[in-house]
Amino acid sequence: MKTYLCQCGSKLFFHNDRCLSCGASVAMCPSCDELTTLEVGLTGDVQCCRESCTNAYSRCKNAVEHGICNRLVLFDPSESSPLCDYCRLTTVLPDLSVPGNIDLWKRLERAKQRVLYSMERSGFPIDDGTPRLSFEFKADVGVSVMTGHEAGRITINIREADSVAREIARVNFGEPQRTLVGHLRHELGHYFWERLVLDHRSEEFHDLFGNERNPEYSTAMQGYYDQGPPADWPTKFVSAYASMHPWEDFAETFGAYHDMLTVLATANHFGVTNLDLDTFDGLIRAYARVGVMANEFNRDMGLLDLVPEVFVPAVVPKLQFVHSLRVDL
């Protein structure tokens, strides 16, 4: 993720709502698409300090009431508690009166904000699509909540925002990583498959990933959990889970592609690389180099590898298919 500059010259980071140096209030201006310093207007609105920006804004309701969001909303004097464009997408919340749930929800919203921001800027628009995108963040109350996607609706069990529970699940499932941004990118892969692939590029999808109707998803899932992945999965798939079914292969590949793109965008911003992020072959070559560097940084600190995937020859055309779905290319 890129950094921004406060009017005092200090760096601002993506989730900041205040400059850590001068204490100025800051927020993400939707018109400038930048994190910017704010001025309070005479009518209770706030204004971006950039001279070229003349709009009046309100703070997102989630910022005012819970300190969760730093995005602005165009000012409407008739609307006292507006939600920003990202927060509006969350249609179901856990019971916030339950101790700990606000903190879990906050972690989910922050991860969602980061993922959606990067997704939009890489050519995967989230507005005005069919199906409509929405998020439901739920807790286990009586019945277990399954994380997944259906017809544009992404459901995440808030237990995934508990770092201890998530690490236990990662170990139990034998996963190299398990993160909130990873979950969101994976489920958005299912969403964009339905939006961009199903009725538009299904033949190409079948050639690369297989036919999603054969075997049926329920049959494939049962087989995967009964027997595990095939022994040769590392030569054909980006992850063991991708071997379960063509839908999961696409979602895992989609997530891995966006892992690559966001890491390299950050590397570009900080001068580690100087890439054309629209050129696929350059992305693959640079990621091999930056991934090794990032993994060694993590190992130096005793952390899990940042880039656990190996892009074997069979996976590269699948990644290129995801790359070709970007609407800005």
PyMOL commands that set and color helices and strands:
alter all, ss='L'
color gray80, all
select helices_A, chain A and resi 61-66+87-89+101-121+158-161+163-172+180-197+202-209+217-227+233-235+241-243+246-269+280-300+316-324
alter helices_A, ss='H'
color red, helices_A
select strands_A, chain A and resi 4-5+11-12+26-29+34-40+46-48+56-59+72-74+90-92+134-138+148-150+153-157
alter strands_A, ss='S'
color yellow, strands_A
deselect
rebuild
show_as cartoon
